[in-house]
Amino acid sequence: MNDPDVPLARLLEGIRPAMLKLPTRVSSVFICHCDIKPDEDDACLSLPQDLYISTLTGWTDPKLEPAIMQPMRDYYRQAFPVAVGQYITDIDVNCEDANSKVMSDTALAKFLRIREKYDPKELFHTYKAFVKTSEKINKLQISQDCRV
């Protein structure tokens, strides 16, 4: 999901490798104009977005997986600075580096307050992946801003 505040030229530069260096003939690109501006009072897991941008990759030989997955993760990592985040269901539990934010910083703060109230014993501990990923992306964005 793209950050609506990122200029088009910078967006294209960030997503170009993921969109054009598809690893197999059964790979495809999907771009959908969304124009979503959620109200965080009503939906804390929504992210503002202009475009939903995705690639789908297919292969049948399991031995090809590392050679396919790692380059795609690298391409998507390059796109993180122009992204607003990803759907919560797209979190890659096997590779932390492949993840981006699933909610805004203010929505995450609200989520953590609600989680503390209803799950003080941390029975549902996977939320920590959201926190860790948000911190990682915030640091990445700060380092990108320092370079500009």
Backbone as JSON, one array per atom type, in Angstrom:
{
  "sequence": "MNDPDVPLARLLEGIRPAMLKLPTRVSSVFICHCDIKPDEDDACLSLPQDLYISTLTGWTDPKLEPAIMQPMRDYYRQAFPVAVGQYITDIDVNCEDANSKVMSDTALAKFLRIREKYDPKELFHTYKAFVKTSEKINKLQISQDCRV",
  "N": [[0.85, -1.17, 0.0], [0.67, 2.12, -0.94], [2.16, 5.16, 0.3], [0.21, 7.93, 0.4], [1.31, 10.48, 0.45], [3.75, 10.42, -0.79], [5.62, 11.49, -3.55], [4.84, 10.77, -7.01], [7.05, 10.11, -8.75], [9.02, 9.28, -6.92], [7.67, 7.14, -5.77], [7.43, 5.37, -7.98], [10.15, 4.83, -8.44], [10.76, 3.44, -6.09], [9.13, 1.13, -6.21], [9.67, -0.08, -8.62], [11.65, -2.31, -9.04], [10.32, -4.51, -7.75], [8.04, -4.68, -9.27], [8.89, -5.09, -11.9], [10.93, -7.01, -12.04], [10.08, -9.75, -12.07], [10.09, -13.1, -10.94], [9.23, -15.51, -12.17], [7.43, -17.02, -14.94], [4.82, -17.28, -14.26], [4.19, -15.2, -12.65], [2.66, -12.17, -11.49], [1.53, -8.73, -11.58], [-0.36, -6.56, -9.57], [-2.28, -3.72, -9.38], [-4.31, -1.48, -7.76], [-6.49, 1.22, -7.64], [-7.33, 2.83, -4.74], [-7.85, 4.97, -2.9], [-8.23, 5.47, -0.06], [-9.02, 6.87, 3.0], [-8.94, 6.39, 6.06], [-10.81, 6.78, 9.12], [-9.37, 6.84, 12.11], [-10.68, 6.7, 14.52], [-12.75, 5.0, 14.11], [-11.66, 2.73, 12.89], [-8.95, 1.13, 13.66], [-7.14, -0.5, 12.38], [-6.83, 0.29, 9.81], [-5.18, 1.76, 7.03], [-4.13, 4.79, 5.48], [-4.34, 5.04, 1.99], [-3.53, 5.32, -1.45], [-3.03, 3.68, -3.59], [-3.23, 0.15, -3.96], [-0.73, -2.08, -4.17], [0.67, -4.94, -5.49], [2.43, -8.06, -5.9], [2.18, -11.27, -7.35], [3.47, -14.44, -7.13], [4.24, -17.5, -8.61], [5.32, -20.92, -8.49], [6.43, -24.27, -9.13], [8.44, -26.01, -8.39], [9.85, -26.86, -5.41], [12.53, -26.5, -4.75], [13.27, -24.14, -5.87], [12.43, -22.11, -4.24], [14.13, -20.54, -2.3], [15.7, -19.01, -4.1], [13.78, -17.54, -5.33], [12.21, -16.29, -3.33], [14.0, -14.69, -1.69], [15.13, -12.58, -3.39], [12.67, -11.25, -4.01], [11.87, -10.43, -1.45], [13.94, -8.64, -0.96], [13.42, -6.72, -2.97], [10.93, -5.77, -2.13], [11.65, -4.74, 0.34], [13.1, -2.55, -0.51], [11.0, -1.04, -1.36], [9.7, -0.29, 0.96], [10.16, 2.39, 2.07], [8.43, 4.0, 0.55], [6.01, 3.06, 1.06], [2.94, 2.78, 2.91], [2.28, 0.73, 4.47], [1.26, -2.69, 5.16], [-1.19, -5.29, 4.68], [-2.48, -6.81, 7.61], [-2.73, -9.55, 7.54], [-0.78, -10.28, 5.81], [1.64, -10.5, 7.06], [4.84, -11.87, 7.33], [5.71, -14.52, 9.02], [7.97, -16.0, 9.01], [10.08, -14.46, 8.23], [11.24, -11.66, 9.39], [12.31, -9.38, 8.17], [10.79, -9.06, 5.93], [8.53, -7.66, 6.49], [6.24, -4.9, 6.88], [4.69, -1.92, 8.24], [1.52, -2.46, 9.86], [-0.36, -0.82, 10.75], [-0.96, 2.66, 11.51], [1.21, 4.81, 13.48], [-0.24, 6.17, 15.49], [-2.56, 4.64, 15.54], [-1.47, 2.21, 16.35], [-0.64, 2.85, 18.95], [-3.16, 3.23, 20.12], [-4.23, 0.65, 19.75], [-2.47, -0.79, 21.42], [-3.15, 0.22, 23.94], [-5.78, -0.75, 24.16], [-5.27, -3.48, 23.95], [-3.78, -3.9, 26.31], [-5.73, -3.49, 28.23], [-7.6, -5.58, 27.74], [-6.07, -7.88, 27.49], [-4.12, -8.32, 29.63], [-2.37, -10.26, 30.58], [-0.95, -11.05, 28.44], [-1.71, -13.2, 26.73], [-2.2, -13.38, 24.06], [0.29, -12.93, 22.28], [1.4, -12.23, 19.85], [1.18, -9.66, 18.94], [3.49, -8.31, 19.43], [5.12, -8.53, 17.24], [4.04, -6.62, 15.52], [4.71, -4.27, 16.86], [7.53, -4.37, 16.89], [8.07, -4.36, 14.14], [6.95, -1.86, 13.4], [8.67, -0.13, 14.8], [11.06, -0.73, 13.47], [10.49, 0.14, 10.82], [10.0, 2.86, 11.28], [12.57, 3.7, 12.05], [13.92, 3.18, 9.65], [12.62, 5.0, 7.96], [13.4, 7.41, 9.13], [16.16, 7.31, 8.65], [16.1, 7.41, 5.85], [14.96, 9.94, 5.46], [16.98, 11.53, 6.46], [18.87, 11.28, 4.48], [17.81, 12.62, 2.34]],
  "CA": [[0.0, 0.0, 0.0], [1.56, 3.27, -1.05], [1.94, 6.34, 1.13], [-0.35, 8.94, -0.5], [2.11, 11.71, 0.47], [4.99, 10.22, -1.55], [5.47, 11.89, -4.96], [4.76, 9.66, -7.96], [8.38, 9.72, -9.24], [9.69, 8.52, -5.86], [6.94, 5.88, -5.66], [7.84, 4.5, -9.09], [11.53, 4.4, -8.19], [10.76, 2.47, -5.0], [8.45, -0.13, -6.52], [10.05, -0.6, -9.94], [12.21, -3.67, -9.06], [9.32, -5.52, -7.39], [7.04, -4.77, -10.33], [9.45, -5.46, -13.2], [11.86, -8.15, -11.97], [9.29, -10.89, -11.63], [10.99, -14.25, -11.04], [8.74, -16.65, -12.96], [6.43, -16.67, -15.97], [3.49, -17.28, -13.65], [4.13, -14.07, -11.72], [1.86, -11.06, -12.01], [1.47, -7.49, -10.81], [-1.72, -6.08, -9.37], [-2.35, -2.36, -8.85], [-5.7, -1.07, -7.66], [-6.68, 2.56, -7.07], [-8.2, 2.66, -3.57], [-8.22, 6.28, -2.34], [-8.78, 5.22, 1.27], [-8.58, 7.77, 4.07], [-9.73, 5.89, 7.18], [-10.94, 7.52, 10.37], [-8.84, 5.91, 13.12], [-11.64, 6.54, 15.61], [-13.63, 3.88, 13.76], [-10.96, 1.55, 12.37], [-7.52, 1.33, 13.96], [-6.28, -1.32, 11.52], [-6.85, 0.81, 8.45], [-4.08, 2.65, 6.66], [-4.47, 5.62, 4.32], [-3.64, 4.57, 0.79], [-4.03, 5.72, -2.76], [-2.91, 2.49, -4.44], [-2.84, -1.14, -3.43], [0.24, -2.58, -5.14], [1.05, -6.28, -5.07], [2.87, -9.03, -6.89], [1.86, -12.66, -7.06], [4.5, -15.27, -7.76], [3.98, -18.92, -8.52], [6.33, -21.86, -8.97], [6.07, -25.64, -8.76], [9.61, -26.73, -7.86], [10.18, -26.32, -4.09], [13.95, -26.14, -4.66], [13.43, -22.76, -6.37], [11.92, -21.13, -3.28], [15.08, -19.52, -1.81], [16.12, -18.13, -5.2], [12.65, -16.68, -5.68], [11.74, -15.5, -2.18], [14.93, -13.67, -1.19], [15.12, -11.37, -4.22], [11.41, -10.53, -3.86], [11.94, -9.73, -0.16], [14.84, -7.5, -1.15], [12.72, -5.7, -3.76], [9.9, -5.15, -1.29], [12.34, -3.92, 1.35], [13.41, -1.29, -1.19], [9.74, -0.3, -1.5], [9.18, 0.12, 2.27], [10.1, 3.84, 2.33], [7.33, 4.66, -0.18], [4.78, 2.35, 1.45], [2.32, 3.15, 4.17], [2.21, -0.5, 5.26], [0.77, -3.9, 4.52], [-2.31, -5.89, 5.39], [-2.05, -7.57, 8.78], [-2.67, -10.97, 7.18], [0.39, -10.51, 4.95], [2.86, -10.59, 7.87], [5.63, -13.07, 7.06], [6.22, -14.95, 10.32], [9.26, -16.67, 8.81], [11.12, -13.51, 7.83], [10.91, -10.34, 9.92], [12.72, -8.34, 7.22], [9.81, -8.94, 4.84], [7.32, -7.03, 6.99], [6.09, -3.45, 6.98], [3.67, -1.57, 9.23], [0.15, -2.9, 9.62], [-1.21, 0.28, 11.2], [-0.22, 3.89, 11.76], [1.76, 4.91, 14.84], [-1.31, 6.53, 16.42], [-3.44, 3.47, 15.66], [-0.75, 1.22, 17.14], [-0.74, 3.28, 20.35], [-4.54, 2.93, 20.54], [-4.32, -0.8, 19.82], [-1.73, -1.26, 22.6], [-3.96, 0.55, 25.12], [-6.89, -1.69, 24.19], [-4.7, -4.8, 24.24], [-3.41, -3.93, 27.73], [-6.97, -3.6, 29.0], [-8.29, -6.86, 27.54], [-5.12, -9.0, 27.5], [-2.99, -7.9, 30.48], [-1.44, -11.38, 30.8], [-0.3, -11.29, 27.14], [-2.0, -14.52, 26.18], [-2.08, -13.21, 22.61], [1.56, -12.2, 22.27], [1.92, -11.95, 18.5], [1.18, -8.21, 18.69], [4.86, -7.81, 19.56], [5.67, -8.42, 15.88], [3.6, -5.33, 14.98], [5.49, -3.23, 17.52], [8.91, -4.47, 16.41], [8.07, -3.93, 12.74], [6.73, -0.41, 13.37], [9.92, 0.51, 15.22], [12.03, -0.91, 12.38], [10.12, 1.0, 9.7], [10.22, 4.25, 11.69], [14.02, 3.95, 11.95], [14.24, 3.21, 8.23], [12.12, 6.26, 7.41], [14.26, 8.48, 9.64], [17.43, 7.27, 7.91], [15.81, 7.87, 4.49], [14.75, 11.39, 5.54], [18.29, 12.16, 6.68], [19.61, 11.26, 3.21], [17.18, 13.51, 1.36]],
  "C": [[0.89, 1.23, 0.0], [1.18, 4.37, -0.06], [1.43, 7.44, 0.2], [0.46, 10.23, -0.56], [3.41, 11.61, -0.32], [4.75, 10.63, -3.0], [5.56, 10.68, -5.9], [6.14, 9.19, -8.44], [9.12, 8.89, -8.19], [9.0, 7.17, -5.67], [7.39, 4.91, -6.74], [9.26, 3.98, -8.91], [11.57, 3.3, -7.13], [10.16, 1.12, -5.36], [8.91, -0.79, -7.81], [10.65, -2.01, -9.89], [11.17, -4.75, -8.74], [8.3, -5.72, -8.51], [7.6, -5.33, -11.64], [10.39, -6.66, -13.19], [11.14, -9.38, -11.42], [10.05, -12.18, -11.91], [10.51, -15.42, -11.89], [7.71, -16.17, -13.99], [5.01, -16.66, -15.41], [3.39, -16.23, -12.54], [3.28, -12.97, -12.34], [1.89, -9.88, -11.05], [0.01, -7.07, -10.73], [-1.64, -4.69, -8.75], [-3.81, -1.93, -8.89], [-5.77, 0.32, -7.03], [-7.71, 2.45, -5.96], [-8.73, 3.98, -3.02], [-8.91, 6.12, -0.99], [-8.16, 6.18, 2.27], [-9.38, 7.41, 5.32], [-9.75, 6.86, 8.36], [-10.5, 6.56, 11.47], [-9.74, 5.79, 14.34], [-12.52, 5.32, 15.38], [-12.88, 2.6, 13.4], [-9.46, 1.7, 12.59], [-6.61, 0.5, 13.06], [-6.34, -0.9, 10.06], [-5.69, 1.75, 8.23], [-4.52, 3.51, 5.48], [-3.68, 5.11, 3.11], [-4.33, 5.1, -0.46], [-4.08, 4.5, -3.67], [-2.63, 1.25, -3.59], [-1.98, -1.78, -4.51], [0.73, -3.94, -4.65], [1.63, -7.07, -6.24], [2.45, -10.41, -6.41], [2.86, -13.5, -7.83], [4.16, -16.74, -7.55], [5.13, -19.75, -9.06], [5.94, -23.25, -8.46], [7.22, -26.42, -8.15], [10.02, -26.13, -6.52], [11.65, -25.9, -3.94], [14.2, -24.7, -5.13], [13.08, -21.7, -5.32], [12.95, -20.13, -2.78], [15.49, -18.52, -2.9], [15.01, -17.19, -5.64], [12.3, -15.74, -4.52], [12.71, -14.4, -1.77], [15.01, -12.44, -2.08], [13.82, -10.57, -4.08], [11.37, -9.79, -2.52], [12.82, -8.5, -0.27], [14.16, -6.37, -1.93], [11.65, -5.0, -2.92], [10.52, -4.31, -0.18], [12.71, -2.57, 0.75], [12.16, -0.42, -1.33], [9.2, 0.21, -0.16], [9.12, 1.64, 2.46], [8.97, 4.57, 1.59], [5.98, 4.01, 0.16], [4.23, 2.92, 2.75], [2.19, 1.91, 5.06], [1.73, -1.67, 4.44], [-0.43, -4.41, 5.31], [-1.78, -6.79, 6.5], [-1.92, -9.06, 8.45], [-1.47, -11.31, 6.3], [1.7, -10.58, 5.74], [3.54, -11.92, 7.58], [6.28, -13.5, 8.38], [7.58, -15.63, 10.21], [10.39, -15.71, 8.48], [10.72, -12.1, 8.26], [11.24, -9.23, 8.94], [11.69, -8.12, 6.11], [8.58, -8.13, 5.24], [7.4, -5.51, 7.02], [4.99, -3.18, 8.01], [2.31, -2.13, 8.84], [-0.85, -1.86, 10.1], [-0.34, 1.5, 11.45], [0.3, 3.9, 13.19], [0.67, 5.26, 15.85], [-2.29, 5.38, 16.61], [-2.77, 2.38, 16.49], [-0.82, 1.58, 18.62], [-2.13, 2.97, 20.91], [-4.72, 1.42, 20.71], [-3.65, -1.33, 21.08], [-2.48, -0.94, 23.89], [-5.13, -0.44, 25.27], [-6.39, -3.09, 24.54], [-4.35, -4.94, 25.71], [-4.65, -4.12, 28.6], [-7.56, -5.01, 28.93], [-7.37, -8.08, 27.54], [-3.9, -8.65, 28.36], [-1.97, -9.01, 30.73], [-0.71, -11.78, 29.52], [-0.48, -12.72, 26.64], [-1.87, -14.51, 24.67], [-0.86, -12.32, 22.35], [2.07, -11.82, 20.89], [1.88, -10.47, 18.15], [2.59, -7.64, 18.74], [5.53, -7.69, 18.19], [5.27, -7.1, 15.25], [4.46, -4.2, 15.54], [6.91, -3.21, 16.97], [9.02, -3.97, 14.96], [7.87, -2.43, 12.63], [7.99, 0.34, 13.77], [10.97, 0.43, 14.12], [11.74, 0.05, 11.23], [10.32, 2.47, 10.06], [11.7, 4.61, 11.62], [14.46, 4.05, 10.5], [13.81, 4.53, 7.6], [12.96, 7.45, 7.88], [15.58, 8.5, 8.88], [17.24, 7.73, 6.47], [15.66, 9.39, 4.47], [16.06, 12.13, 5.73], [19.1, 12.23, 5.4], [19.07, 12.26, 2.2], [17.57, 14.95, 1.58]]
}
